[in-house]
Amino acid sequence: MSSTTDRADQTDPIAAVQRRVTLADIATEAGLSLATVSKVLNGRSDVSELTRARVEKLLHSHGYLRRATAVASGSARMVELLFHELESEWAIEIIRGVERVARQAGISLIVTESGDRHSPGHAWIDGVLSRRPIGVILVFSDLDPQTKHKLRSRGVNFVVVDPADEPEPDVASIGSANWAGGFAAAQHLLSLGHRRIGMISGPDDMLCSVARVDGYRSALERAGVSFDAELVRVGDFHVDGGRRGASELLDLPDPPTAIFAGSDLQALGVYEAARPRGVRVPEDLSVVGYDDLRFARWVGPPLTTIRQPLGEMAETAARMLIRMSEDPDAPLNQRFDLATSLVVRASTAPPARRADGAGL
């Protein structure tokens, strides 16, 4: 009997550890009741932050959460990828990156949509706890403290890609150098001789949008060009937002000679606004986008843009999540911002000389 048990432990180390470490053991070590430990494990809110942190630390140090998740999931490990919307090529690039890493690791991928930019709802949380993935990658999403506790208490780790707000210190995140991207876009247009440069940002309550505007503004001020709030419009990262913003800018008494759009989709909207007005790109108007999505090289004219490494961001997030699930000592709060770069194509040129003497 004893030898049979020993052989089972050798072939199933997860089961062996689960037999050795129980919730009762955790409760004893923490000096708490089993009921309190159970509350933490189930994400209950009626536990003090200090007690919750102590129990979660013990659960993680003993590998209880990760091993419990592995037992519940069996051999069908999966990663869940959560978007607030799935309507653009931007989301497809993220999916491709996560899928590449998951496939190499033999892990399935499930994609879900929350319908809200900032935080997933209770229905999603209940669903993910029942699906029990090894972890969740959230795009643009923020997690309130109770949601974080619910996920971690069930051994579900998470990484945020391109967080909407400044990530909390205990949250792993992957972003990109948005300030540097905004600076490079404006600097490129300034180097061509443009001085009246418009910008169509993304939503003004999103971290990436604010950072890009700050970079654009810093480039102007460094070149001795005063920032003009009249030349900035708030968009939504979609084509219609770019078209609306560009229409307003191009209808100004003194329109800009260049527009920096906060996304490639918004840059397409600039093209749409320019065409019916007889404004030629780049002869009359230079346009810079952001993201370097696949279509950017095929539009007419091919779009100068800031390359955001979406695939690499997604791959990095997936690798971090897999490591968290496999290594008890892996940090749960790493943060990376990957570099952006300027890609020059045919949509930018020096400003044309105008009859009123403006431009070159």
VOPALO-982944 format. One line per field, with one value per residue (C-alpha): residue number from 1; x, y, z. Coordinates in steps of 0.5 Angstrom, whole numbers. Layout:
num = [NUM | ...] $
X = [X | ...] $
Y = [Y | ...] $
Z = [Z | ...] $
! end
This chain:
num = [1 | 2 | 3 | 4 | 5 | 6 | 7 | 8 | 9 | 10 | 11 | 12 | 13 | 14 | 15 | 16 | 17 | 18 | 19 | 20 | 21 | 22 | 23 | 24 | 25 | 26 | 27 | 28 | 29 | 30 | 31 | 32 | 33 | 34 | 35 | 36 | 37 | 38 | 39 | 40 | 41 | 42 | 43 | 44 | 45 | 46 | 47 | 48 | 49 | 50 | 51 | 52 | 53 | 54 | 55 | 56 | 57 | 58 | 59 | 60 | 61 | 62 | 63 | 64 | 65 | 66 | 67 | 68 | 69 | 70 | 71 | 72 | 73 | 74 | 75 | 76 | 77 | 78 | 79 | 80 | 81 | 82 | 83 | 84 | 85 | 86 | 87 | 88 | 89 | 90 | 91 | 92 | 93 | 94 | 95 | 96 | 97 | 98 | 99 | 100 | 101 | 102 | 103 | 104 | 105 | 106 | 107 | 108 | 109 | 110 | 111 | 112 | 113 | 114 | 115 | 116 | 117 | 118 | 119 | 120 | 121 | 122 | 123 | 124 | 125 | 126 | 127 | 128 | 129 | 130 | 131 | 132 | 133 | 134 | 135 | 136 | 137 | 138 | 139 | 140 | 141 | 142 | 143 | 144 | 145 | 146 | 147 | 148 | 149 | 150 | 151 | 152 | 153 | 154 | 155 | 156 | 157 | 158 | 159 | 160 | 161 | 162 | 163 | 164 | 165 | 166 | 167 | 168 | 169 | 170 | 171 | 172 | 173 | 174 | 175 | 176 | 177 | 178 | 179 | 180 | 181 | 182 | 183 | 184 | 185 | 186 | 187 | 188 | 189 | 190 | 191 | 192 | 193 | 194 | 195 | 196 | 197 | 198 | 199 | 200 | 201 | 202 | 203 | 204 | 205 | 206 | 207 | 208 | 209 | 210 | 211 | 212 | 213 | 214 | 215 | 216 | 217 | 218 | 219 | 220 | 221 | 222 | 223 | 224 | 225 | 226 | 227 | 228 | 229 | 230 | 231 | 232 | 233 | 234 | 235 | 236 | 237 | 238 | 239 | 240 | 241 | 242 | 243 | 244 | 245 | 246 | 247 | 248 | 249 | 250 | 251 | 252 | 253 | 254 | 255 | 256 | 257 | 258 | 259 | 260 | 261 | 262 | 263 | 264 | 265 | 266 | 267 | 268 | 269 | 270 | 271 | 272 | 273 | 274 | 275 | 276 | 277 | 278 | 279 | 280 | 281 | 282 | 283 | 284 | 285 | 286 | 287 | 288 | 289 | 290 | 291 | 292 | 293 | 294 | 295 | 296 | 297 | 298 | 299 | 300 | 301 | 302 | 303 | 304 | 305 | 306 | 307 | 308 | 309 | 310 | 311 | 312 | 313 | 314 | 315 | 316 | 317 | 318 | 319 | 320 | 321 | 322 | 323 | 324 | 325 | 326 | 327 | 328 | 329 | 330 | 331 | 332 | 333 | 334 | 335 | 336 | 337 | 338 | 339 | 340 | 341 | 342 | 343 | 344 | 345 | 346 | 347 | 348 | 349 | 350 | 351 | 352 | 353 | 354 | 355 | 356 | 357 | 358 | 359 | 360] $
X = [0 | 5 | 10 | 4 | 2 | 10 | 10 | 3 | 7 | 13 | 8 | 4 | 7 | 2 | -3 | 3 | 4 | -4 | -4 | 1 | -1 | -9 | -13 | -12 | -5 | -5 | -10 | -5 | 1 | -3 | -6 | -13 | -19 | -20 | -27 | -22 | -18 | -24 | -26 | -20 | -20 | -27 | -25 | -30 | -30 | -31 | -23 | -18 | -13 | -8 | -11 | -12 | -5 | -2 | -6 | -5 | 2 | 2 | -2 | 3 | 9 | 6 | 4 | -3 | -7 | -3 | -3 | -11 | -12 | -8 | -12 | -18 | -16 | -13 | -9 | -13 | -10 | -12 | -11 | -16 | -16 | -21 | -22 | -27 | -29 | -27 | -28 | -21 | -15 | -11 | -15 | -13 | -5 | -6 | -10 | -4 | 1 | -2 | -4 | 3 | 6 | 0 | 1 | 8 | 7 | 1 | -4 | -11 | -13 | -20 | -22 | -28 | -31 | -33 | -37 | -33 | -27 | -25 | -27 | -30 | -37 | -39 | -42 | -35 | -31 | -36 | -35 | -27 | -28 | -32 | -27 | -21 | -16 | -8 | -9 | -12 | -9 | -14 | -13 | -14 | -18 | -17 | -19 | -22 | -19 | -24 | -24 | -16 | -17 | -23 | -18 | -12 | -15 | -17 | -10 | -12 | -6 | -7 | -3 | -6 | -4 | -4 | -7 | -13 | -10 | -3 | -3 | -3 | 4 | 1 | -1 | 3 | 3 | 6 | 5 | 9 | 13 | 7 | 10 | 16 | 12 | 8 | 14 | 17 | 11 | 11 | 19 | 18 | 13 | 17 | 23 | 20 | 18 | 11 | 9 | 2 | 1 | -6 | -7 | -13 | -12 | -15 | -20 | -18 | -19 | -14 | -7 | -4 | -8 | -5 | 2 | 2 | -1 | 4 | 10 | 7 | 7 | 14 | 16 | 13 | 15 | 23 | 22 | 20 | 13 | 7 | 2 | -5 | -10 | -15 | -11 | -12 | -19 | -21 | -22 | -24 | -19 | -24 | -24 | -31 | -27 | -21 | -26 | -30 | -23 | -20 | -26 | -26 | -19 | -19 | -25 | -21 | -20 | -12 | -12 | -6 | -1 | 0 | -4 | -2 | -7 | -7 | -8 | -8 | -16 | -16 | -11 | -16 | -21 | -17 | -16 | -24 | -24 | -19 | -22 | -28 | -25 | -20 | -14 | -9 | -4 | 1 | 2 | -3 | -3 | 2 | -1 | 2 | -2 | 0 | 0 | 3 | -3 | -2 | -6 | -2 | 3 | -3 | -7 | -6 | -2 | 2 | 2 | 7 | 6 | 9 | 10 | 7 | 10 | 3 | 5 | 11 | 7 | 2 | 7 | 11 | 4 | 3 | 10 | 9 | 3 | 5 | 11 | 7 | 3 | 9 | 14 | 12 | 17 | 15 | 14 | 6 | 8 | 13 | 12 | 15 | 14 | 17 | 20 | 16 | 19 | 18 | 16 | 16 | 12 | 9 | 4 | 9 | 12 | 15 | 9 | 7 | 8 | 1 | -1 | -2 | 6 | 5 | 9 | 16] $
Y = [0 | 5 | 3 | 5 | 11 | 13 | 11 | 16 | 21 | 21 | 21 | 26 | 31 | 36 | 31 | 30 | 37 | 38 | 32 | 35 | 42 | 43 | 50 | 47 | 47 | 55 | 57 | 54 | 57 | 64 | 63 | 64 | 60 | 56 | 60 | 66 | 62 | 60 | 67 | 69 | 63 | 65 | 72 | 75 | 82 | 81 | 80 | 86 | 88 | 85 | 79 | 78 | 79 | 75 | 69 | 70 | 70 | 63 | 60 | 63 | 61 | 54 | 53 | 52 | 56 | 55 | 47 | 48 | 51 | 46 | 40 | 43 | 45 | 38 | 38 | 43 | 49 | 56 | 63 | 68 | 74 | 80 | 86 | 91 | 91 | 87 | 91 | 93 | 91 | 93 | 87 | 82 | 84 | 83 | 76 | 74 | 75 | 72 | 66 | 65 | 64 | 60 | 55 | 54 | 52 | 48 | 52 | 54 | 61 | 64 | 71 | 75 | 82 | 86 | 91 | 96 | 100 | 100 | 95 | 88 | 86 | 81 | 77 | 76 | 75 | 69 | 66 | 67 | 63 | 58 | 57 | 57 | 59 | 59 | 67 | 73 | 78 | 84 | 90 | 97 | 94 | 96 | 92 | 94 | 91 | 86 | 83 | 82 | 79 | 74 | 72 | 71 | 68 | 62 | 62 | 66 | 71 | 77 | 82 | 88 | 90 | 98 | 100 | 105 | 108 | 108 | 101 | 99 | 97 | 90 | 89 | 86 | 91 | 91 | 98 | 102 | 108 | 113 | 119 | 118 | 116 | 122 | 126 | 123 | 124 | 131 | 132 | 129 | 134 | 139 | 137 | 138 | 145 | 144 | 149 | 149 | 142 | 139 | 133 | 128 | 124 | 118 | 119 | 124 | 119 | 114 | 114 | 112 | 118 | 123 | 121 | 122 | 129 | 130 | 128 | 132 | 138 | 137 | 137 | 143 | 147 | 144 | 147 | 154 | 153 | 155 | 149 | 151 | 148 | 150 | 145 | 139 | 135 | 129 | 123 | 115 | 111 | 110 | 112 | 116 | 120 | 122 | 124 | 129 | 132 | 133 | 136 | 141 | 142 | 143 | 148 | 153 | 160 | 158 | 150 | 146 | 144 | 137 | 133 | 127 | 122 | 118 | 112 | 109 | 108 | 116 | 117 | 114 | 119 | 124 | 122 | 121 | 129 | 131 | 128 | 132 | 138 | 138 | 137 | 133 | 128 | 130 | 136 | 140 | 136 | 131 | 126 | 121 | 116 | 111 | 104 | 101 | 96 | 92 | 96 | 103 | 101 | 99 | 106 | 111 | 115 | 110 | 112 | 115 | 112 | 111 | 103 | 101 | 93 | 90 | 83 | 84 | 87 | 81 | 76 | 79 | 79 | 71 | 69 | 73 | 70 | 63 | 64 | 66 | 60 | 55 | 59 | 60 | 65 | 69 | 76 | 78 | 86 | 87 | 92 | 93 | 99 | 97 | 102 | 105 | 108 | 112 | 109 | 114 | 113 | 117 | 121 | 127 | 132 | 139 | 144 | 147 | 155 | 158 | 165 | 168 | 167 | 161 | 155 | 154] $
Z = [0 | 2 | -4 | -9 | -6 | -6 | -14 | -15 | -11 | -16 | -22 | -20 | -16 | -16 | -13 | -8 | -6 | -5 | 0 | 4 | 4 | 6 | 8 | 15 | 14 | 12 | 17 | 22 | 20 | 19 | 26 | 23 | 23 | 17 | 15 | 15 | 10 | 6 | 5 | 2 | -2 | -5 | -6 | 0 | 2 | 9 | 11 | 12 | 7 | 12 | 13 | 6 | 4 | 9 | 7 | 0 | 1 | 4 | -1 | -6 | -2 | -2 | -9 | -7 | -12 | -18 | -16 | -15 | -21 | -25 | -22 | -23 | -31 | -32 | -38 | -42 | -40 | -43 | -43 | -43 | -47 | -45 | -50 | -49 | -56 | -62 | -68 | -71 | -74 | -67 | -63 | -69 | -68 | -60 | -61 | -66 | -61 | -56 | -60 | -62 | -55 | -53 | -59 | -58 | -50 | -52 | -49 | -51 | -52 | -51 | -53 | -49 | -50 | -44 | -47 | -43 | -43 | -36 | -32 | -33 | -31 | -25 | -31 | -34 | -27 | -25 | -32 | -32 | -25 | -27 | -33 | -29 | -34 | -32 | -33 | -36 | -41 | -40 | -46 | -44 | -37 | -30 | -24 | -18 | -11 | -10 | -17 | -16 | -10 | -13 | -19 | -14 | -9 | -14 | -17 | -23 | -25 | -30 | -34 | -37 | -44 | -45 | -39 | -39 | -33 | -29 | -26 | -19 | -16 | -15 | -23 | -28 | -35 | -42 | -45 | -50 | -50 | -52 | -50 | -54 | -60 | -60 | -59 | -65 | -69 | -68 | -69 | -76 | -78 | -75 | -79 | -85 | -84 | -81 | -76 | -75 | -73 | -71 | -67 | -66 | -60 | -57 | -51 | -46 | -40 | -43 | -41 | -48 | -51 | -45 | -46 | -54 | -53 | -48 | -53 | -59 | -54 | -52 | -59 | -61 | -55 | -56 | -63 | -60 | -63 | -58 | -56 | -59 | -56 | -62 | -66 | -62 | -62 | -58 | -62 | -60 | -64 | -70 | -77 | -75 | -70 | -74 | -80 | -75 | -72 | -78 | -81 | -76 | -76 | -84 | -83 | -79 | -82 | -81 | -82 | -80 | -86 | -82 | -77 | -73 | -72 | -65 | -69 | -76 | -76 | -74 | -80 | -85 | -82 | -84 | -91 | -92 | -89 | -94 | -100 | -101 | -99 | -105 | -100 | -103 | -98 | -98 | -102 | -98 | -92 | -88 | -84 | -79 | -76 | -70 | -69 | -76 | -77 | -83 | -88 | -87 | -92 | -97 | -97 | -102 | -100 | -96 | -89 | -85 | -78 | -71 | -70 | -64 | -63 | -61 | -63 | -58 | -53 | -53 | -54 | -48 | -44 | -45 | -43 | -37 | -35 | -37 | -32 | -27 | -27 | -27 | -23 | -15 | -15 | -21 | -19 | -20 | -21 | -27 | -32 | -39 | -44 | -50 | -55 | -61 | -68 | -73 | -80 | -86 | -92 | -97 | -93 | -90 | -94 | -93 | -93 | -99 | -101 | -100 | -104 | -97 | -96 | -91 | -91 | -94] $
! end
